């Protein structure tokens, strides 16, 4: 079984021959895209127009329903559907960096190029950084995003002006949101799912905390890394990132018995401009495993400048495991709302309320379905589902199935989280 299909089966209980999703292509807040290859040996073709096989429209709808169910299995949506509150912080909130560490763009900010992206740096500033494995994104998706980045930067250069705030925010959206949605799908070899490799990276990040930089939050995901930190005086952002990536690349390649490029050359880094953004980036970092549907993921944590644990992080995880691969969500079970240490945090429930772990996404109504084409064996389906609105424990969703760039189905349906 492929890793992609295992990831699908970890999200929903459906199994062959009634499983109509092969892999997750993208997932973000309120949106998910999956893929389905229609195969000639599927049982429905034995009786549905024998000799001239056509995919039944009801099964195209089912592909949307199953895709929508996977969207609701994300930790955030599931927690909202159960009416529970977000996980409370464990330990004391982090002491924020000094006000001088927050950096609006001004003449003191230096613009540097370390590859494809412009990087803004300022002494004493605090940064949110992301770096990823070399094979962590499909080539076509990476090119599409880099082309958009190129257009933004080159437009400003052609007009001989700095980037506007809107353009900077668009770059941030492309690299810290769009990229992350793709990264969380788990493309590539995901070498950091190996506990020994994850431990090497975690130990490297935390080794110089308090000496060369203040590390507020960090997370080692299967194919990428996030960190929120502030370099101390005399410590350059680029040099810190280079030392992290250089050491871990050599160590992990040795552990894996491989050679060649380990990390993507380019890293994403963003100046954090105020306390609100600092809190947002810390929370985003420590909750990344939940957003990706990982259970029991321990490679996440951090410490505040005064030694208190990072908000939501709990205590830092043990950095050495027995070489096991952390577990993905079990089929039919929802990812638990984690602390930043990756451990489930029980939320109190009101009297008589059904715990979130016992609620499952179930189709309750098809509001509208429009078919615009036919699907035959060999077709590759792209299934896209977006959450439109929430009504109590029910979600109105819009589904779309396309084949070779042409729409073949649009369907609006309601999925409810109910006890089974």
PyMOL commands that set and color helices and strands:
alter all, ss='L'
color gray80, all
select helices_A, chain A and resi 3-11+43-46+57-72+75-81+99-101+139-158+165-183+191-193+195-207+237-256+275-286+288-291+356-358
alter helices_A, ss='H'
color red, helices_A
select strands_A, chain A and resi 23-28+31-37+110-113+118-121+126-132+213-220+224-231+268-271+300-301+359-371+380-391+394-403+406-419
alter strands_A, ss='S'
color yellow, strands_A
deselect
rebuild
show_as cartoon
